[in-house]
Amino acid sequence: MPRWAADATITRYTYNARSESVASKPSFREAWRRAQHCIIPAEAFYEPDRRTGKPIPTRIARADAAPQQELTFANYVQQFDASQHTFG
């Protein structure tokens, strides 16, 4: 959770960075400016399927399911200081 966030609900809306706004959005700009990048290997990920009008978690994975050929995601990394937040 970013240190400037008022509460944890911000995490619902800040998980995807768009190339056209990553340098200006508060959630990503500091990590972008400092080039704090990483690669995350994964066997699958979940996205909401909203075709029914309700979000249904849907697993997305490689069709061949080869474990040595994982999916990879680019990510931005920022240090988190829990002492700056109150969770409740």
Protein Blocks (a to p, Z undefined) as FASTA:
>chain_A
ZZkbmblklmmmmmbccfklmmmgmklmmmmmnopacddddfbdcdddfknopacddddd
dfklpaklccddddddddddfklpccZZ
